[in-house]
Amino acid sequence: MADEIKSEQTTGQAPSNGNGANGNKVKAAITALRDDAKTLPDEMKVKIKEQVKELEDPTKTQLYSSVFRHKHDDTPRNRALGVLSNVFLHLHPAKINRDAVRYRFTWGMGGITFYLFIVLTFTGTLLMFYYHPSKVQAFRDVLYLEHDVPFGKLLRNMHRWAAHLMVIAVELHMFRVFLTGSYKKPREFNWMVGVILLTLTLLLSFTGYLLPDDQLGFWAVTVGTNMARATPMLGHEGPFGAQFGMTPYNDVRFGLLGGSIVDANALLRAYIWHCIAIPIIASVFMIVHFWRVRKDGGISGPARVMLPAEAEKKRH
């Protein structure tokens, strides 16, 4: 193998399994791993062989298969599974783990979170009819909504408390997933999608703080954006910020506020992020999240519990 790589380098011909220098590097790495495997214990040899297979075909790795879907062999059973596991053809799975849908196992936090998101979308849309994202009108609109609009205070409180409950529900959902080990193979990719959804939920709550344009929202956003100055590489006070050319007038805080202080630009940007950008991004990730739950075999559950009647039947 080494002589083959050497001859290809001297003659200037491209290797058959790669493009130019990249192909040579991959071949050299595979050759080095195989040479090292000859003098290592058997356990290490097995790991070396697995690494060699990953280098030869990355699409066969667990990381790749957890992110991207792949086709199965064209057999009658796989064709049937392709139909039964299709989200659009079968909204509910054809077969589920009986113990996985019990509330004492799932806590129902995933469904509750989605329900709260629907409530927030509906109430938020109604609130937009009475709100103007400007420094002159924002707080006046909130007062008008609470004191003059029929059921306006109820509408605003439904939106506010649903937002608090959604943050709590997402955190409890991820806590349950962690306790039950539902983030492990083959669901590691969906766990990362869930982490992104948690971040988006916190950003939705944070951007909504400023919209009433009161003292609570003003100082909450002031403190939060001041913390952003210490963001690594993106904040001018954070690690490597100066090396990346960050200043108080081009770092992440300046981008969030649209200026150096919490003013009209910050209010408008918070409104756009809160009402348009983040909900759309979160909706896309939720679709991926629900789809992957089905594709990864449904809700992960505990080991199947055998009923007394089933145990008696198996005995006979």
Residue pairs with C-beta under 8 A, 6 or more apart in sequence:
1 27
1 30
1 31
1 34
2 28
2 31
4 27
5 15
5 24
5 27
5 28
5 31
8 14
8 15
8 24
9 24
14 20
14 23
15 23
15 24
15 27
16 23
17 23
17 26
17 27
18 24
18 25
18 26
18 27
26 55
29 55
30 52
30 55
30 56
33 48
33 51
33 52
33 55
34 48
34 52
36 48
37 44
37 45
37 48
37 49
40 48
53 60
54 60
54 61
58 64
59 65
59 68
59 70
62 185
62 186
65 186
66 185
66 186
66 187
66 188
66 189
67 189
69 295
72 78
72 81
72 82
83 89
83 90
84 90
84 93
84 94
84 95
85 93
85 94
85 294
85 295
87 290
87 291
87 294
93 294
93 298
96 298
96 299
97 298
97 299
97 301
97 304
98 301
98 304
98 305
99 105
99 301
99 302
99 303
99 304
99 305
100 106
100 298
100 299
100 300
100 301
100 302
101 299
101 301
105 180
105 301
105 302
106 176
106 299
107 172
107 173
107 176
109 169
109 170
109 172
109 173
109 176
110 173
112 169
113 166
113 169
113 170
113 173
114 286
116 162
116 165
116 166
116 169
117 166
117 282
117 286
119 158
119 159
119 162
120 159
120 162
120 163
120 166
120 204
121 279
123 155
123 158
123 159
123 162
124 159
124 275
126 155
127 145
127 155
127 156
127 159
128 275
130 141
130 144
130 145
130 149
130 152
131 138
131 141
131 142
131 145
131 211
132 138
132 141
133 211
133 267
133 268
133 270
133 271
134 264
134 267
134 268
135 213
135 263
135 264
135 267
138 211
138 212
138 213
138 267
139 212
139 213
139 214
142 156
142 212
142 213
142 214
144 152
145 152
145 153
145 155
145 156
146 152
146 153
146 156
147 153
149 155
163 204
163 205
163 208
164 205
166 201
166 205
167 201
167 202
167 205
170 197
170 198
170 201
171 198
173 194
174 194
174 195
174 198
176 182
177 183
177 191
177 194
180 300
180 302
181 300
182 191
182 299
182 300
183 191
186 296
186 297
187 292
187 296
187 300
189 292
190 289
190 292
190 293
190 296
193 285
193 288
193 289
193 292
194 289
196 285
197 282
197 285
197 286
197 289
200 278
200 281
200 282
200 285
201 282
203 273
203 278
204 274
204 278
204 279
204 282
206 220
206 221
206 224
207 270
207 273
207 274
207 278
208 270
208 274
209 216
209 217
209 220
209 221
210 217
210 218
210 220
210 221
210 262
210 266
210 267
210 270
211 217
211 267
211 270
211 271
211 274
213 267
218 262
221 262
221 266
221 270
222 262
225 253
225 256
225 257
225 262
225 266
226 253
228 234
228 235
228 251
228 252
228 253
228 256
229 235
229 236
229 237
229 238
229 248
229 251
229 252
229 253
230 237
230 238
231 238
231 241
231 251
231 252
232 238
232 239
232 240
232 241
233 239
233 240
233 241
233 244
233 246
234 241
234 244
234 246
234 251
234 252
235 241
235 246
235 251
235 252
235 253
236 242
236 246
236 247
236 248
236 251
238 246
241 251
248 254
248 260
249 260
254 260
256 266
256 269
257 263
257 265
257 266
257 269
258 265
258 266
258 268
258 269
259 265
259 266
293 299
306 314
